[in-house]
């Protein structure tokens, strides 16, 4: 959750919050930690859009500004109305409940760079299995993502060194150092729950890109004035990504399985990610992050994730 996503020139960063590994989030602030949670500039649960290493991760979006050609008032209004329809009435919300991938949690443990790569490669194949028919049912063209797993010495395609990120060219970037360190020094079950949440969150940014949501949000942001309005737009995008992450796990809950101690660690992780551990209000509070992620999980459907028609209080 400060994971950075670059969509059509837009970089989405996921911020990490204490306890969450959704992309670490840079920024201070202490939060409850799992037993012996070690974090660099974050507590083990941490997230960020370009997920920096902080408490739980929480997504962040940095979008590029499309060039403008001095549009008239009417043309601007029409443009923004079109983007609002893409965001609020997207066909993605009408696909119904997600099918279960019937995938179990990857058995490999994050004890090496090679193992981290195996975990995410297997997990992404399961995500593809579910989201491909859903994206096509909504009337869009599906494209698989590209995975890159990096260490601190590697230059990434997303040009970030955070715990997780998504780039608009269709790449999910995950930090092996972040996962290996958490697994070695923190609660192991929490680490695995965080990996699953972060990967599904970053993948959700890919779904937003394929369905036009990211581009529409980027265009709309370009016309928002001040500081607060663009930040709220970023929060809507990031909270939706976490909701879609929850929807995937909710659909597959019986097979993964998301139950028992694993589910408790996952709930702890998603409730300890938010802007409280970040440097700006671009991902949402830990309370709202938990609310939207659980909402997606319980419904197991994208219809539960329409943050673009939600009240300002629920995306604060």
Secondary structure as UniProt FT lines:
FT   STRAND          2..7
FT   TURN            8..9
FT   STRAND          10..17
FT   TURN            18..19
FT   TURN            35..36
FT   STRAND          47..49
FT   STRAND          56..62
FT   HELIX           73..88
FT   HELIX           91..94
FT   HELIX           113..137
FT   TURN            138..139
FT   STRAND          146..150
FT   TURN            152..153
FT   TURN            157..158
FT   STRAND          164..167
FT   TURN            168..170
FT   STRAND          171..175
FT   HELIX           176..185
FT   HELIX           188..210
FT   TURN            211..212
FT   HELIX           213..222
FT   TURN            226..227
FT   HELIX           228..251
FT   HELIX           253..256
FT   HELIX           260..270
FT   TURN            271..272
FT   HELIX           275..277
FT   HELIX           286..299
FT   HELIX           302..305
FT   HELIX           307..309
FT   HELIX           312..315
//
